[in-house]
Amino acid sequence: IPQSIVLNQNYPNPFNSSTVISFSIPSSLTNSFTELTVYNIQGEVIKRLVSEILPAGNYITRWDGRNEKNKSVSSGVYFYELKLGNHKLVMKMLLLQ
């Protein structure tokens, strides 16, 4: 069980069709509401990948470069944010079509 919150760099980065994002929830924050959201460079929500209460552990999710309406987004810089309890972690990724 992880001892701290971790948000890893997506892989691959830059990516073409899809990318993998992994994160860890420590035992001190088990069963906390967890959100993993992708934003564009203007700060607009593109896709919510995770939005639920999760126990402590290591998690992996995939983003296929599509928005909430299931449409492919354009090439560019995107940010993904992990919100866990009162904590926020943000990382940057690059989509190349």
DSSP file (Angstrom, degrees, kcal/mol; ACC not computed):
  #  RESIDUE AA STRUCTURE BP1 BP2  ACC     N-H-->O    O-->H-N    N-H-->O    O-->H-N    TCO  KAPPA ALPHA  PHI   PSI    X-CA   Y-CA   Z-CA
    1    1 A I              0   0    0      0, 0.0    26,-0.0     0, 0.0    23,-0.0   0.000 360.0 360.0 360.0 131.1    0.0    0.0    0.0
    2    2 A P        -     0   0    0      0, 0.0    25,-1.2     0, 0.0     3,-0.1  -0.211 360.0-151.4 -62.4 151.4    1.5    3.4   -1.0
    3    3 A Q  S    S+     0   0    0     23,-0.2     2,-0.3     1,-0.1    25,-0.1   0.564  76.2  23.2 -98.0 -12.5    2.7    5.8    1.7
    4    4 A S  S    S-     0   0    0     21,-0.0     2,-0.3    23,-0.0    -1,-0.1  -0.957  90.4 -86.5-147.6 164.4    2.0    9.0   -0.2
    5    5 A I        -     0   0    0     -2,-0.3     2,-0.4    20,-0.1    20,-0.2  -0.572  47.0-174.9 -72.3 133.5   -0.1   10.4   -3.0
    6    6 A V  E     -A   24   0A   0     18,-1.4    18,-2.5    -2,-0.3     2,-0.5  -0.999  18.6-175.5-134.3 132.4    1.6    9.8   -6.4
    7    7 A L  E     -A   23   0A   0     -2,-0.4    16,-0.2    16,-0.2     2,-0.1  -0.967  23.5-152.7-122.4 111.9    0.6   11.1   -9.8
    8    8 A N        -     0   0    0     14,-2.4    14,-0.2    -2,-0.5     2,-0.1  -0.429  24.5 -94.5 -85.9 157.2    3.0    9.6  -12.4
    9    9 A Q        -     0   0    0     -2,-0.1    13,-0.1     1,-0.1    -1,-0.1  -0.462  51.2-105.4 -64.0 136.9    3.9   11.1  -15.8
   10   10 A N        -     0   0    0     82,-0.2    11,-0.2    -2,-0.1    -1,-0.1  -0.218  41.3-106.6 -62.0 157.7    1.6    9.7  -18.5
   11   11 A Y  B    S+B   20   0A   0      9,-2.1     9,-2.6     1,-0.2     2,-0.1  -0.997  95.3  23.6-139.1 132.1    3.2    7.1  -20.8
   12   12 A P  S    S-     0   0    0      0, 0.0    -1,-0.2     0, 0.0     8,-0.1   0.684  86.1-153.2 -74.7 162.4    3.9    7.5  -23.7
   13   13 A N  S    S+     0   0    0      1,-0.2     2,-0.2    -2,-0.1    82,-0.1  -0.901  83.6  32.7-146.7 115.7    4.4   11.2  -23.7
   14   14 A P  S    S-     0   0    0      0, 0.0     2,-0.3     0, 0.0    81,-0.2   0.517  96.2-175.0 -69.5 162.5    4.0   12.7  -26.3
   15   15 A F  B     -d   95   0B   0     79,-2.4    81,-3.1    -2,-0.2     4,-0.1  -0.870  26.0-160.4-130.5 163.5    1.3   10.3  -27.4
   16   16 A N  S    S+     0   0    0      2,-0.4    -1,-0.2    -2,-0.3     3,-0.1   0.819  82.8   0.3-107.6 -68.9   -0.7    9.7  -30.6
   17   17 A S  S    S-     0   0    0      1,-0.3     2,-0.3    78,-0.0    -2,-0.1   0.835 126.2  -4.0 -99.2 -35.5   -3.8    7.7  -30.0
   18   18 A S        -     0   0    0     47,-0.1    -2,-0.4    46,-0.0     2,-0.3  -0.990  54.5-161.1-155.3 160.9   -3.9    6.9  -26.3
   19   19 A T  E     - C   0  63A   0     44,-2.2    44,-2.6    -2,-0.3     2,-0.4  -0.958  17.8-126.6-142.3 158.2   -1.9    7.2  -23.2
   20   20 A V  E     -BC  11  62A   0     -9,-2.6    -9,-2.1    -2,-0.3     2,-0.4  -0.903  18.3-168.0-111.0 135.0   -1.8    5.6  -19.7
   21   21 A I  E     - C   0  61A   0     40,-3.2    40,-2.9    -2,-0.4     2,-0.3  -0.986   6.8-170.7-122.1 129.9   -1.9    7.6  -16.5
   22   22 A S  E     + C   0  60A   0     -2,-0.4   -14,-2.4    38,-0.2     2,-0.3  -0.912   7.9 170.2-121.9 150.5   -1.2    5.9  -13.1
   23   23 A F  E     -AC   7  59A   0     36,-2.2    36,-3.2    -2,-0.3     2,-0.4  -0.972  20.5-136.4-151.7 162.6   -1.6    7.2   -9.6
   24   24 A S  E     -AC   6  58A   0    -18,-2.5   -18,-1.4    -2,-0.3    34,-0.2  -0.969   3.9-155.9-128.6 141.4   -1.4    6.0   -6.0
   25   25 A I  E     - C   0  57A   0     32,-2.9    32,-2.0    -2,-0.4   -20,-0.1  -0.971  21.3-136.9-114.7 122.2   -3.7    6.5   -3.0
   26   26 A P    >   -     0   0    0      0, 0.0     3,-1.6     0, 0.0   -23,-0.2  -0.307  24.1-109.5 -76.0 163.2   -2.1    6.1    0.4
   27   27 A S  G >  S+     0   0    0    -25,-1.2     3,-1.4     1,-0.3    29,-0.1   0.801 116.1  65.7 -61.9 -29.1   -3.8    4.3    3.3
   28   28 A S  G 3  S+     0   0    0      1,-0.3    -1,-0.3   -25,-0.1   -25,-0.1   0.716 109.3  38.6 -66.5 -18.9   -4.3    7.6    5.1
   29   29 A L  G X  S+     0   0    0     -3,-1.6     3,-1.2     3,-0.1    -1,-0.3   0.112  83.2 146.0-116.3  19.7   -6.7    8.7    2.3
   30   30 A T  T <  S+     0   0    0     -3,-1.4     3,-0.1     1,-0.3    -3,-0.1  -0.273  70.1  17.9 -59.0 144.6   -8.4    5.4    1.7
   31   31 A N  T 3  S+     0   0    0     23,-1.4     2,-0.3     1,-0.2    -1,-0.3   0.779  92.3 143.3  61.1  31.0  -12.1    5.7    0.7
   32   32 A S  E <   -E   54   0B   0     -3,-1.2    22,-1.8    22,-0.9     2,-0.3  -0.695  63.2 -96.6 -92.2 151.9  -11.6    9.4   -0.3
   33   33 A F  E     -E   53   0B   0     -2,-0.3    52,-1.3    20,-0.2     2,-0.4  -0.553  47.8-162.2 -68.0 128.7  -13.4   10.9   -3.2
   34   34 A T  E     -EF  52  84B   0     18,-2.8    18,-2.0    -2,-0.3     2,-0.4  -0.951  13.3-177.0-122.0 131.7  -11.0   10.8   -6.2
   35   35 A E  E     -EF  51  83B   0     48,-2.5    48,-2.9    -2,-0.4     2,-0.5  -0.996   8.5-174.6-128.9 134.2  -11.1   12.7   -9.4
   36   36 A L  E     +EF  50  82B   0     14,-2.2    13,-2.7    -2,-0.4    14,-1.5  -0.974  20.5 176.2-124.8 114.8   -8.8   12.5  -12.4
   37   37 A T  E     -EF  48  81B   0     44,-2.2    44,-2.6    -2,-0.5     2,-0.4  -0.933  25.0-141.8-127.4 141.5   -9.6   15.1  -15.0
   38   38 A V  E     -EF  47  80B   0      9,-3.2     8,-3.3    -2,-0.4     9,-1.4  -0.875  23.1-173.2-101.6 133.4   -8.1   16.1  -18.3
   39   39 A Y  E     -EF  45  79B   0     40,-3.4    40,-2.5    -2,-0.4     6,-0.2  -0.895  18.5-128.0-122.8 152.5   -8.0   19.9  -19.2
   40   40 A N    >   -     0   0    0      4,-2.0     3,-2.0    -2,-0.3    38,-0.2  -0.331  44.9 -87.7 -87.1-179.0   -7.0   21.8  -22.3
   41   41 A I  T 3  S+     0   0    0     36,-0.5    37,-0.1     1,-0.3    -1,-0.1   0.722 128.6  57.1 -65.2 -22.1   -4.6   24.7  -22.2
   42   42 A Q  T 3  S-     0   0    0      2,-0.1    -1,-0.3     0, 0.0    -3,-0.0   0.453 119.7-108.6 -86.1  -1.6   -7.4   27.1  -21.5
   43   43 A G  S <  S+     0   0    0     -3,-2.0     2,-0.3     1,-0.3    -2,-0.1   0.595  70.0 145.4  86.2  10.9   -8.4   25.2  -18.4
   44   44 A E        -     0   0    0      1,-0.1    -4,-2.0     2,-0.0     2,-0.3  -0.622  57.4-107.0 -83.1 141.0  -11.6   23.7  -19.9
   45   45 A V  E     +E   39   0B   0     -2,-0.3    -6,-0.2    -6,-0.2    23,-0.2  -0.510  40.2 172.2 -67.5 126.6  -12.6   20.2  -18.8
   46   46 A I  E     -     0   0B   0     -8,-3.3    22,-1.5     1,-0.3     2,-0.3   0.808  64.1  -9.1 -99.8 -47.2  -12.0   17.8  -21.7
   47   47 A K  E     -E   38   0B   0     -9,-1.4    -9,-3.2    20,-0.2     2,-0.7  -0.961  50.9-141.1-158.3 134.1  -12.6   14.4  -20.0
   48   48 A R  E     +E   37   0B   0     -2,-0.3   -11,-0.2   -11,-0.2     3,-0.1  -0.889  21.7 177.1 -94.6 116.8  -13.2   13.1  -16.5
   49   49 A L  E     +     0   0B   0    -13,-2.7     2,-0.4    -2,-0.7   -12,-0.2   0.815  69.3  19.5 -89.9 -34.1  -11.4    9.8  -16.3
   50   50 A V  E     +E   36   0B   0    -14,-1.5   -14,-2.2    11,-0.1    -1,-0.3  -1.000  56.4 158.3-138.3 135.7  -12.1    8.9  -12.6
   51   51 A S  E     +E   35   0B   0     -2,-0.4     2,-0.3   -16,-0.2   -16,-0.2  -0.508  44.9  86.7-156.2  79.1  -14.8   10.3  -10.4
   52   52 A E  E    S-E   34   0B   0    -18,-2.0   -18,-2.8   -20,-0.1     2,-0.5  -0.978  79.3 -80.9-165.6 169.0  -15.5    8.0   -7.5
   53   53 A I  E     -E   33   0B   0     -2,-0.3   -20,-0.2   -20,-0.3    -2,-0.1  -0.746  51.3-174.2 -83.6 126.1  -14.6    6.9   -4.0
   54   54 A L  E     -E   32   0B   0    -22,-1.8   -23,-1.4    -2,-0.5   -22,-0.9  -0.946  20.6-127.2-126.4 144.2  -11.5    4.6   -4.1
   55   55 A P        -     0   0    0      0, 0.0   -30,-0.1     0, 0.0   -25,-0.1  -0.332  50.6 -72.6 -76.3 168.4   -9.6    2.6   -1.5
   56   56 A A  S    S+     0   0    0    -29,-0.1     2,-0.3   -32,-0.1   -29,-0.1  -0.278  86.0  87.1 -58.5 146.2   -5.9    2.9   -1.0
   57   57 A G  E    S-C   25   0A   0    -32,-2.0   -32,-2.9    -3,-0.1     2,-0.4  -0.928  76.4 -60.8 152.8-174.5   -3.8    1.3   -3.8
   58   58 A N  E     -C   24   0A   0     -2,-0.3     2,-0.3   -34,-0.2   -34,-0.2  -0.873  47.8-169.3-106.6 136.9   -2.2    1.8   -7.1
   59   59 A Y  E     -C   23   0A   0    -36,-3.2   -36,-2.2    -2,-0.4     2,-0.4  -0.937  12.6-166.0-131.8 149.5   -4.4    2.6  -10.2
   60   60 A I  E     +C   22   0A   0     -2,-0.3     2,-0.3   -38,-0.2   -38,-0.2  -1.000  12.3 174.0-133.6 133.3   -3.9    2.8  -13.9
   61   61 A T  E     -C   21   0A   0    -40,-2.9   -40,-3.2    -2,-0.4     2,-0.4  -0.946  19.8-136.5-135.8 160.2   -6.3    4.4  -16.4
   62   62 A R  E     -C   20   0A   0     -2,-0.3     2,-0.5   -42,-0.2   -42,-0.2  -0.933   5.1-157.7-119.8 138.8   -6.1    5.1  -20.1
   63   63 A W  E     -C   19   0A   0    -44,-2.6   -44,-2.2    -2,-0.4   -14,-0.0  -0.976   1.5-163.6-114.5 127.8   -7.1    8.2  -22.0
   64   64 A D        -     0   0    0     -2,-0.5     3,-0.1   -46,-0.2    -1,-0.1   0.199  49.6-101.2 -96.0  15.3   -7.9    7.7  -25.7
   65   65 A G  S    S+     0   0    0      1,-0.3     8,-2.7   -46,-0.1     2,-0.3   0.734  83.5 125.5  74.8  21.5   -7.7   11.4  -26.7
   66   66 A R  B     -H   72   0C   0      6,-0.2    -1,-0.3     1,-0.1     6,-0.2  -0.839  52.2-133.6-114.3 152.5  -11.5   11.8  -26.8
   67   67 A N    >   -     0   0    0      4,-2.4     3,-2.0    -2,-0.3   -20,-0.2  -0.182  43.6 -80.2 -91.1-171.7  -13.6   14.4  -25.0
   68   68 A E  T 3  S+     0   0    0    -22,-1.5   -21,-0.1     1,-0.3   -22,-0.1   0.750 131.8  54.9 -62.6 -24.4  -16.8   13.9  -23.0
   69   69 A K  T 3  S-     0   0    0      2,-0.2    -1,-0.3     3,-0.0     3,-0.1   0.261 119.1-111.7 -92.6  11.7  -18.8   13.8  -26.2
   70   70 A N  S <  S+     0   0    0     -3,-2.0     2,-0.4     1,-0.2    -2,-0.1   0.752  74.0 136.3  64.7  27.8  -16.6   11.0  -27.5
   71   71 A K        -     0   0    0      1,-0.0    -4,-2.4     0, 0.0    -1,-0.2  -0.860  61.6-106.8-104.7 140.9  -15.0   13.2  -30.2
   72   72 A S  B     -H   66   0C   0     -2,-0.4    -6,-0.2    -6,-0.2     2,-0.2  -0.393  34.5-136.7 -63.5 137.6  -11.2   13.2  -30.8
   73   73 A V        -     0   0    0     -8,-2.7     3,-0.1     1,-0.1    -1,-0.1  -0.538  23.2-100.5 -92.9 164.1   -9.5   16.3  -29.6
   74   74 A S        -     0   0    0     -2,-0.2    21,-0.1     1,-0.2    -1,-0.1  -0.306  45.1 -82.1 -81.5 165.2   -6.8   18.2  -31.5
   75   75 A S  S    S+     0   0    0     19,-0.1     2,-0.3    -2,-0.1    21,-0.2  -0.289  79.1  88.2 -60.2 148.5   -3.1   18.0  -31.1
   76   76 A G  E    S- G   0  95B   0     19,-2.3    19,-2.9    -3,-0.1     2,-0.4  -0.933  75.8 -42.0 153.1-173.2   -1.7   20.1  -28.3
   77   77 A V  E     - G   0  94B   0     -2,-0.3   -36,-0.5    17,-0.2     2,-0.3  -0.715  50.9-179.7 -88.9 134.7   -0.8   20.4  -24.6
   78   78 A Y  E     - G   0  93B   0     15,-2.8    15,-3.1    -2,-0.4     2,-0.4  -0.937  15.2-144.5-130.9 155.1   -3.2   19.0  -22.1
   79   79 A F  E     -FG  39  92B   0    -40,-2.5   -40,-3.4    -2,-0.3     2,-0.4  -0.920   5.2-157.5-118.3 145.7   -3.1   18.8  -18.3
   80   80 A Y  E     -FG  38  91B   0     11,-2.4    11,-2.3    -2,-0.4     2,-0.4  -0.992  10.1-162.1-125.0 135.6   -4.4   16.1  -16.0
   81   81 A E  E     -FG  37  90B   0    -44,-2.6   -44,-2.2    -2,-0.4     2,-0.6  -0.945   8.8-155.6-122.3 131.2   -5.3   16.8  -12.4
   82   82 A L  E     -FG  36  89B   0      7,-3.0     7,-2.1    -2,-0.4     2,-0.5  -0.931  11.0-170.1-103.9 119.3   -5.7   14.3   -9.6
   83   83 A K  E     +FG  35  88B   0    -48,-2.9   -48,-2.5    -2,-0.6     2,-0.4  -0.953  11.9 167.9-109.4 125.9   -7.9   15.6   -6.7
   84   84 A L  E >   -FG  34  87B   0      3,-2.4     3,-2.1    -2,-0.5     2,-0.3  -0.905  63.8 -50.4-141.9 106.7   -7.9   13.4   -3.7
   85   85 A G  T 3  S-     0   0    0    -52,-1.3   -56,-0.0    -2,-0.4     0, 0.0  -0.508 124.0 -20.9  61.9-126.3   -9.4   14.8   -0.5
   86   86 A N  T 3  S+     0   0    0     -2,-0.3     2,-0.3    -3,-0.1    -1,-0.3   0.247 120.4 100.1 -94.8  11.5   -7.9   18.3    0.0
   87   87 A H  E <   - G   0  84B   0     -3,-2.1    -3,-2.4     2,-0.0     2,-0.4  -0.745  48.5-172.5-103.1 146.1   -4.9   17.4   -2.3
   88   88 A K  E     - G   0  83B   0     -2,-0.3     2,-0.4    -5,-0.2    -5,-0.2  -0.999   3.7-178.9-136.3 133.9   -4.3   18.3   -5.9
   89   89 A L  E     - G   0  82B   0     -7,-2.1    -7,-3.0    -2,-0.4     2,-0.4  -0.993   8.4-166.8-128.9 139.2   -1.6   17.2   -8.2
   90   90 A V  E     + G   0  81B   0     -2,-0.4     2,-0.3    -9,-0.2    -9,-0.2  -0.977   7.0 178.9-130.5 139.8   -1.2   18.3  -11.9
   91   91 A M  E     - G   0  80B   0    -11,-2.3   -11,-2.4    -2,-0.4     2,-0.3  -0.920  21.1-128.4-133.6 161.5    0.9   17.0  -14.7
   92   92 A K  E     + G   0  79B   0     -2,-0.3     2,-0.3   -13,-0.2   -82,-0.2  -0.858  23.4 179.7-113.2 145.4    1.3   18.0  -18.4
   93   93 A M  E     - G   0  78B   0    -15,-3.1   -15,-2.8    -2,-0.3     2,-0.5  -0.951  19.3-134.9-141.0 162.2    1.1   15.8  -21.5
   94   94 A L  E     - G   0  77B   0     -2,-0.3   -79,-2.4   -17,-0.2     2,-0.5  -0.974   9.2-159.9-126.2 122.8    1.4   16.3  -25.2
   95   95 A L  E     -dG  15  76B   0    -19,-2.9   -19,-2.3    -2,-0.5     2,-0.5  -0.894   9.5-173.1-101.0 124.6   -1.0   14.9  -27.8
   96   96 A L              0   0    0    -81,-3.1    -2,-0.0    -2,-0.5   -22,-0.0  -0.973 360.0 360.0-119.6 117.4    0.4   14.7  -31.4
   97   97 A Q              0   0    0     -2,-0.5    -1,-0.1   -80,-0.0   -81,-0.1   0.423 360.0 360.0 -91.1 360.0   -2.0   13.6  -34.1
